[in-house]
Amino acid sequence: MDASTFVPALVAATRATSLARSARNEAGRELGRLEHAIRLSPGSGGTTAVTSTGFLPQHPVKLAIDGTVITTLTAGHNGVVSYTLNPAALGLHPGRHVLTLQGMLITTTASFGS
């Protein structure tokens, strides 16, 4: 099963009243594992590579920093999004910030310093 059917199937399984509670709970745990997949990697010139998985393929994903939407990405055919974050170009003040990726079914967050 690829990501385009896997994620919606997990969501449906967590809501299905016809399934045993243990099956719904297991589906919820599997979905929860997908929700914590942001990777931040230092790049050149003070940039940071942002990569995350588990999104619905070919669907929009909003990237926000400290609650302000910076851009809307499109998940690839495998549910992956990537972005090169440049804090200086965005005018971010030095310190800790929260990056949020919000898709149709999953919202992920990560902290980073600039």
Secondary structure, 3 states (H helix, E strand, C coil): CCHHHHHHHHHHHHHCCCCCHHHHHHHHHHHHHHCCCCEEEECHHHCEEEEECCCCCCCEEEEEECCEEEEEEECCCCCCEEEEECHHHHCCCCCEEEEEEECCCCEEEEEEEC
